[in-house]
Amino acid sequence: MARAKTGSFYLTERVTLPAATASGVRVQGTIDLGAYVSVAQGVACAIDSVDFIWQTGDGGGDVQNMVAADAALGAQLTDLNPGTGFVLADSQSLIASGSMCIDQSANIATHTSDIYPDNFGPSKLSEMFLVVNDTLYLNAGVDGNAIGGVDVHLTARIRTRLVSLSKDDWVAIAIQATAADN
């Protein structure tokens, strides 16, 4: 079982969907965990929560300017590289995902996270998502219509902590992580 080595701390990453990005386009950012994860010492990152924050080019949040017409903005955080695509919900590499649906004609925006690290990990360790890889991948995209006249930024705010794993747990998580289907 995992034993805490540190208290919680936050990692952040931002990706930008440039103005006029076409529907179906994905962009990717990476978060380097090389300074945290250690095979030799059996240290992994335990991700407790992920928040997705959407903002327009100037840091504001006017959703009417984010897209040209009705559209959905999507986000995923994974521990294996899916390229610039999204993975399906049954992928073991999926840490968190969410979306913002914008209905301009009704002046409604709905922001939701649909996968949380605390309920999508291995059953024995389901209170957190344990990462033994040295990189996380943040993907964002737009579907339905293009991005509007301003850049749209997605920031992932990741609450994590370092944990020590037994050799057996480390091997099990490493096998699961490298065998995951994207």
N, C-alpha and C positions, 0 to 999 in steps of 0.2 A: 504494500500500500504506500501511497505517496506521503512523504513527511515534508512539511513546509521548511524551507531554508530562509525565506524572506517574507516580509509582509507584502501586501498588494502594491503594485506600481502600475503606471499607465504607459502604453506605447501608442503612438499615433502615426497615421499615414494618410496622405491626401492624394487623390487622383483628380484630374480635370478632364471633363468632357468639353472640348472647345465649342464655341458658338457655331451653330449650323451643322454639328455632327449628325450624320444620317442615322435613321432608325436601324437598329441591328448592330451598330458599331460598339465594340467594347474597348476599354482602356485598362491598363494594369499598372499597379505599383507594387513594390516589394518592401518587406520589413526584415531587416537582417537580425537574426537571433544568435548569430555566431558567438557573440560575447556572453550569452546566457546559457545555451545548451552545451553540455559536456558529456560525451560518451564515456570518457575515462572515469569521471566522477559520478556518473549516473544522475546528472542534473537535467531536468526537463522544465519547460514552461507550462504552468497550469493556467489556462485561460478561463477566467470566471465569468466575464461578460464582454460583450461587444456592442457599442452604440454606433449607429450610422447617422451622420449629420450632413444634410444637403444644404448648400448655399449657392447664391448666384455670384457672378464675377466680382462684385464689390464687397462680398461677405454678408450681404443681406439675405433675406429669405423669401422674397416675393416669388411665389411659385408660378404666377402668371407669366413671368419673363423667362422661366426655365425652359419651356418647350414651345414649339411653334403652334401646336394644337394639342388636343387630347393625347396623352402619352403616359408611359410608365418608365420610371428610372429604377434600375435594379442594381444591387450590390451583393457581392459574395466575398467572404474571407476563407481561404483554404490553406492547407499546409503542404499541398503538392501543386506543382505548376500546371494549371489548366490551359496555358497559353492565354489568348485574349478571349476565351469563351467562358460560359457559365457551366457548372456541373449540375447534374440532377441531384435531388434531395437524398437519394440513397447512397451517395458517394461518402466513403469513410473519411475523405479528406476535407469535407465541408465543415467548417467551424461555425460560421454564422452567415445568414443571408437576410436580406430585407428588400423592401421596395417602397417607392413613392408613386402613387397613381394620381395623375392630375387630370381632372375633368374641367377644362376651361369654360365650357358652355354653362355648366352648373356652378362654377366658381367654387369647386371642392377639391381639396388635396387630402389624400389619405396616406399616412406614413406608417409602415409596419415592419417589424422584424419577425420573420417566420421561423427561423431556426436559431436557437440559443445554445451556447456551449454547455449549459448546465443540464440539458435534457437530450443531448445527441451524442454523448460519449459512450465508451464501453460501459456495460452495465455495472461492473464492480467499481468503477471510478466515475460514475455519471454526474457527480456534482461539479465536474470541471472537464475541459478538453485538454488532454495532455499532448504537448508538442515536443517531439524529439528531433525534428528536422531543423535546419539552421536558417530557414527562410519562410516567411508567410507571404501569401499573394492576395492582394486586394484588387478585385475587378469591379468595374462599374460600366453600365451601358444604358442605352435608351431604346425603347421599342414603341412602335405605334406612329410616331412622328419624330421629326428632327428636334435637336436642341434649338432653343430660340436664339435671339440676337446677343446673348451674353454667355460667357463661360459658366459652366455648372461644376461646382466642386463637391466631391464626396470625401468626407473625413471619417475614418474609422478610429474610434477611441477604444482601446483594448485594455481591460483590466486583467493583469496577470500577476503571477508570483512564481518564484523558483521553488521547485520541489526536488527532493531526493527520491529516487526510485530503487527498489530492490532490483537485482540483476534479472530476475524472472519477469517482473513488470516491465522493465526497460526493453527486454527482448520481445515480449508480447506486443508492446506498443510499436516498436520499430518494425516488426513483421507486418502488423496491421497497416501502418502508415505507408510502407513501401509496396504493399500488395493491393492498395486501394485502387479501384477503377475510377478513372475520371470520366 
